[in-house]
Amino acid sequence: MKEFTCASLGGTCEAVISGNSPEEVMGNGWQHLEETHPDMATAMKAMPQEGKEEWTKNFRAQWDSAPEA
C-alpha cells in the first residue's frame, strides 16, 4: 500500500489517499475530490484530455518512487 496526500496529488488539503495500485489511489482520490472539493472535481472534468494524460503520467512516476506505507 502507498499513501499520498490530497495536496501531493494536486488538491488543496492534507487528507491521506491510499491504495494498493495506482488505479486504486486514483479512484480513491477522485472520490475524495468529488466529496470534499466539488468545484475542483468539476474543473478537472472540464480539463482537456492532454492535461488528464499529463497528470496521469506524472502520478505514475510519483507512484513508482513512493515508498510502501
C-alpha angles and dihedrals in degrees: 000000000000129000132211133172122240088244093053088055092051099272130118108245140059098244111140117243114193140175147148095246138026089253092053092050091048091051093047090046092051091050090050091048094051093046100041106023106028094162090055091047090054091050091050092051088055093049115116115258091249090059092050091049091049091050091050092049091050092046093051089054089049090050092051093053098041118103122239112264 
